[in-house]
Amino acid sequence: MSFDRQLRLGMVGGGEGAYIGNIHRFASRLDGVWQLVAGAFDVDPARGRAFALSQGITEDRSYGTYQELIAGEKDRADRVDAVAICTPNFTHYPIAKALIEAGFDVICEKPLTATLEDGVALEALARESGRFVGVTYTYSGYPMVHDARVRVARGDIGAVRSLQVEYPLEWMATAIEQQGNAQAAWRTDPKKNGRGGSIGDIGTHAYHLAGFVTGLKLQALSADLATFVQGRALDDNAHVMMRYEGGARGLLWCSQVAIGNSNGVRLRVFGETGSFQWFQEQPNELVYTPLNGRVQLIKRGADDLSEDAKVRTRTPPGHPEGYLEAFANLYAGFGEAIRARHAGRDPGPLGQNLPLAYDGLKGVAFVEAVVDSAEGDLPAWVRPVAR
Ligand code: NAD
């Protein structure tokens, strides 16, 4: 079977009123690599079928459940090439497992699973089955994040000494989960979200971004979790101190109650001879400061950027690119990786350095470690005494 055609995408979740499903639809469409042809979009089968029809999906591929999708697609000559999972965390594992066992490639939302046990099992299944499992760590889709990764790896700032990474949000600063907000409701339910609240939801993005850019491997961490909104079952603010192999140190802050911030993802990396800073609200710029030098703005689209950044760039410098393009870069990369596997060749640069099942598992293990650390009250809390 040739894969030099448009790839066929199925989707589970992401129905009417859902958040991230729409972003997947925009992103998968942008480069013409994927075409959405089937879906089981909603936990309510009738609503899911109606939504599928509204998206132009044919009636025979508008499914009520993911089990129906698998049964309906499995033996079709034009079956879907991969299925995107855009459902709440606790459903990722059973849905991904069923899809992989039926022979489908998978594009899964983060966190990979709600529990470490499920994460370990899913990563093993992906590895042993040989199925492709991509994980949508959005921030690793940005061209300037790739450029930072290349520059750190080639030694532009010397060995990394420390990093600061943060993901502050404000949307859960009040108990919106008790006022009918569907997204907040499952995110604050440990059974549906997993043990880590803000740390699982957005801390995993920050953790992945820091590791992606620096290549550092986490050795140990010490965490302080807080729940500021009364009645909330999970953390809504996290501070994590991190020790990396080789001695580098990191600090991660994420918050769902940081008033004034909306998706203000920021990474600062300090090396022996310079530093980099990237801020997702100015995603087309990378700030570089060499030791004893001037602050420099490296802009997306410039001639001297890495190949990795260039292949992820669509418009000339000055025309802004952002979140949807970053997400589309992941989809284009997943498509390239899948096509390369079928053709028995190495993927081109777009299909490399992608977030895969093992990266997803590392994120889940990170959340577990953070909650274990916070519950154990591991840091030595010492009261400063002035006299
Ligand atoms: P949401 O509550 O807005 O949407 C969930 C959708 O899944 C709904 O349409 C619901 O009906 C459907 N659904 C639930 N169970 C289902 C099932 N068994 N079968 C079919 N459909 C089912 O949630 P959301 O905010 O879009 O988050 C979904 C996932 O995406 C979560 O894992 C979240 O962590 C992740 N997410 C990732 C990013 C990112 O930047 N990559 C951003 C937001 C959310």
Residues whose N, C-alpha, C, O or C-beta is under 5 A from the ligand:
A	BS01	NAD	V12 G13 G14 G15 E16 G17 A18 Y19 I20 G21 A40 F41 D42 V43 D44 C86 T87 P88 N89 T91 E109 K110 P111 T136 T138 A182 Q183
